[in-house]
């Protein structure tokens, strides 16, 4: 009799574990089906897919009421300096107009290596868009990000291949992206931004 009671008691944790596992699997499947992404910012709605590997996040400026949209594209892989954080490109738009775009490598940048037109610190990067490559001076933002020029941003949103070679603390790095599949109509509606063919200045 005691043996029977012990057997029943041992079955209970297994049954509970099985039920919890089923709920976990169902929740994960539901989240995957929605194809969303949690926002790291408290005032921003969770992201939704806008084609390919792109995510769109929306928010509202508390003071002006401006409708803000952020498009995010994660790199295909990680850099040597930070194997836990993928580099990313972010496009920022407000009230239907493009504002700016940043490249965030997820690791500390090397010091700036050139001055901008107004003397601001910049880093020269090499960019590959499909089969073209070119050099650009991007504004250096507190050793954590680079401000991209609008022309390169327009090339990016219509590209299949996009790579950035830049200076990190440990030496030169290359961030590789797969931007194809983006819903260009969605970008046009909230950013008034259209793609353009890549150019080369090599």
C-alpha positions as CSV (number, residue, x, y, z in Angstrom):
1,X,0.0,0.0,0.0
2,X,2.8,2.4,0.9
3,X,4.6,1.5,-2.3
4,X,1.5,2.5,-4.3
5,X,1.2,5.8,-2.5
6,X,4.9,6.6,-3.2
7,X,4.4,5.8,-6.9
8,X,1.4,8.2,-7.2
9,X,3.4,10.9,-5.4
10,X,6.3,10.6,-7.8
11,X,3.9,10.8,-10.7
12,X,2.6,14.2,-9.7
13,X,5.7,16.3,-10.3
14,X,6.2,14.6,-13.7
15,X,2.6,15.5,-14.7
16,X,3.0,19.1,-13.5
17,X,6.3,19.3,-15.5
18,X,4.6,18.0,-18.6
19,X,1.7,20.5,-18.3
20,X,4.1,23.4,-17.8
21,X,6.2,22.2,-20.7
22,X,3.1,22.2,-23.0
23,X,2.2,25.7,-22.0
24,X,5.8,26.9,-22.6
25,X,5.8,25.3,-26.1
26,X,2.4,26.8,-26.9
27,X,3.5,30.3,-25.7
28,X,6.7,30.1,-27.7
29,X,4.8,29.0,-30.8
30,X,2.3,31.9,-30.4
31,X,5.1,34.4,-30.0
32,X,6.9,33.0,-33.1
33,X,3.6,33.1,-35.1
34,X,3.1,36.8,-34.2
35,X,6.7,37.4,-35.5
36,X,7.2,40.2,-33.0
37,X,10.1,41.5,-30.9
38,X,10.2,43.1,-27.5
39,X,11.4,46.7,-27.4
40,X,14.3,47.6,-25.1
41,X,12.7,51.0,-24.5
42,X,9.9,51.5,-22.0
43,X,7.9,54.1,-24.1
44,X,8.1,52.1,-27.3
45,X,5.7,49.4,-28.5
46,X,7.0,45.9,-29.2
47,X,8.2,45.5,-32.7
48,X,6.5,43.9,-35.7
49,X,8.1,42.4,-38.8
50,X,8.1,44.5,-41.9
51,X,9.7,41.9,-44.2
52,X,12.9,40.0,-44.2
53,X,14.9,40.6,-41.0
54,X,13.6,44.1,-40.5
55,X,11.5,45.1,-37.4
56,X,9.4,48.2,-36.9
57,X,8.9,49.9,-33.5
58,X,6.5,52.7,-32.8
59,X,6.2,55.3,-30.1
60,X,4.8,58.8,-29.4
61,X,6.8,61.8,-28.1
62,X,5.3,62.7,-24.8
63,X,5.8,66.4,-25.2
64,X,5.0,67.0,-28.9
65,X,2.8,64.0,-29.6
66,X,4.9,63.3,-32.7
67,X,4.5,59.8,-34.1
68,X,7.9,58.1,-34.1
69,X,9.0,55.0,-35.9
70,X,12.3,53.1,-35.6
71,X,13.3,50.4,-38.2
72,X,15.9,47.9,-37.0
73,X,18.0,45.4,-38.9
74,X,20.2,43.0,-37.0
75,X,23.5,41.7,-38.5
76,X,23.8,38.2,-39.7
77,X,26.4,37.3,-37.1
78,X,28.4,38.6,-34.1
79,X,31.7,40.5,-33.9
80,X,34.8,39.2,-32.2
81,X,34.6,41.7,-29.3
82,X,31.1,40.9,-28.3
83,X,29.7,37.4,-29.1
84,X,26.4,38.2,-27.3
85,X,25.2,41.3,-29.0
86,X,24.6,41.6,-32.7
87,X,25.5,44.8,-34.5
88,X,22.4,46.7,-35.9
89,X,21.3,49.4,-38.2
90,X,18.5,51.7,-37.0
91,X,16.4,54.1,-39.1
92,X,14.6,56.9,-37.2
93,X,11.5,58.7,-38.6
94,X,9.1,61.2,-37.1
95,X,5.7,62.4,-38.3
96,X,6.2,60.8,-41.7
97,X,9.7,62.2,-42.3
98,X,13.1,60.5,-42.2
99,X,15.3,61.9,-39.4
100,X,18.6,59.9,-39.2
101,X,20.1,56.4,-39.2
102,X,22.8,54.9,-37.0
103,X,25.1,52.0,-37.1
104,X,25.5,50.4,-33.6
105,X,28.2,47.8,-33.6
106,X,27.4,46.7,-30.0
107,X,31.1,47.1,-29.0
108,X,33.3,50.1,-28.4
109,X,34.6,51.9,-31.5
110,X,38.1,52.9,-32.2
111,X,38.8,56.6,-31.8
112,X,37.7,58.9,-34.7
113,X,40.2,59.2,-37.5
114,X,39.1,62.3,-39.4
115,X,37.3,65.6,-38.9
116,X,33.9,66.3,-40.5
117,X,33.0,69.5,-42.4
118,X,32.3,71.3,-39.2
119,X,35.2,69.7,-37.3
120,X,33.0,67.1,-35.7
121,X,34.8,63.7,-35.0
122,X,34.2,61.1,-37.7
123,X,35.3,57.6,-38.6
124,X,36.0,56.6,-42.2
125,X,34.2,53.3,-43.0
126,X,34.1,51.2,-46.1
127,X,30.6,50.1,-47.2
128,X,29.6,47.4,-49.6
129,X,26.2,47.5,-51.2
130,X,25.6,44.5,-53.4
131,X,28.6,44.5,-55.8
132,X,29.7,48.1,-55.2
133,X,31.8,49.5,-52.4
134,X,32.5,53.1,-51.3
135,X,34.1,55.1,-48.4
136,X,32.3,57.4,-46.1
137,X,33.0,59.6,-43.1
138,X,30.4,58.9,-40.5
139,X,29.9,61.1,-37.3
140,X,31.4,59.3,-34.3
141,X,28.8,59.2,-31.5
142,X,30.4,58.7,-28.0
143,X,32.4,55.6,-29.2
144,X,29.2,53.5,-29.3
145,X,27.6,54.3,-32.7
146,X,28.2,56.0,-36.1
147,X,25.7,58.3,-37.8
148,X,25.1,57.1,-41.3
149,X,24.6,59.4,-44.3
150,X,21.2,59.5,-46.0
151,X,22.5,58.3,-49.3
152,X,23.9,55.1,-47.9
153,X,20.7,54.6,-45.9
154,X,18.7,54.8,-49.2
155,X,21.1,52.3,-50.8
156,X,20.7,50.0,-47.8
157,X,16.9,49.7,-47.8
158,X,16.9,48.4,-51.4
159,X,20.0,46.2,-51.2
160,X,20.4,42.4,-51.0
161,X,24.0,42.6,-49.5
162,X,25.2,45.2,-47.1
163,X,28.5,45.2,-45.2
164,X,30.3,47.8,-43.1
165,X,34.0,47.7,-42.4
166,X,34.9,49.9,-39.4
167,X,37.4,50.4,-36.7
168,X,36.8,48.7,-33.3
169,X,39.0,48.8,-30.2
170,X,40.5,45.5,-31.2
171,X,41.1,46.3,-34.8
172,X,39.1,46.4,-38.0
173,X,35.8,44.5,-38.0
174,X,33.2,43.8,-40.7
175,X,29.4,43.7,-39.9
176,X,27.4,41.8,-42.4
177,X,23.7,42.4,-43.1
178,X,20.9,40.8,-45.2
179,X,18.5,43.7,-45.8
180,X,16.4,42.2,-48.6
181,X,12.7,41.6,-48.0
182,X,11.9,45.0,-46.4
183,X,8.5,46.4,-47.1
184,X,9.5,49.5,-49.0
185,X,5.9,50.9,-49.0
186,X,6.0,50.8,-45.2
187,X,9.2,52.9,-45.1
188,X,7.9,55.3,-47.7
189,X,4.7,55.9,-45.7
190,X,6.3,56.7,-42.4
191,X,9.7,58.0,-43.5
192,X,9.1,59.5,-47.0
193,X,12.3,57.5,-47.9
194,X,12.9,55.7,-51.2
195,X,15.7,53.3,-52.1
196,X,18.4,54.3,-54.6
197,X,20.9,52.3,-56.6
198,X,24.4,51.9,-55.0
199,X,27.3,54.0,-56.3
200,X,31.0,53.4,-56.0
201,X,33.8,55.8,-55.3
202,X,36.7,53.3,-55.2
